[in-house]
Amino acid sequence: MSAVAIVYTLFGSREAALRVARQLMEERLIACANLLGEATSLYEWNGVVEENAEVPVLFKTAPSRRDALMARIAELHDYELPAILALPVDAADSAFARWIGDQLAK
């Protein structure tokens, strides 16, 4: 098992993504976040096919904080039902994994 966990979600705006990422860093639930380029999401919601621009985000944390991170994202998220997914990490560079641990321990 890797010493790094990645949690993925999408936000409706870059501002919302940054606000949540900063909050999670202040709470030491994440070491860092990657806000990716705008994505087009296509899905059915309440019987209507929706097409919206969203900002995907990868949050990096320790496996021991993954579940708390996922719960906190759900609390902070402005979506009624956000997609919050833990992605498998089979391996991580040991120096990077140490950095993650150091960031979370501050």
Beta strands, then each sheet from edge to edge (+ up, - down):
strand 1: 5-11
strand 2: 32-35
strand 3: 39-45
strand 4: 48-61
strand 5: 84-87
sheet 1: 2+ 4- 1+ 5-
sheet 2: 2+ 4- 3+
end
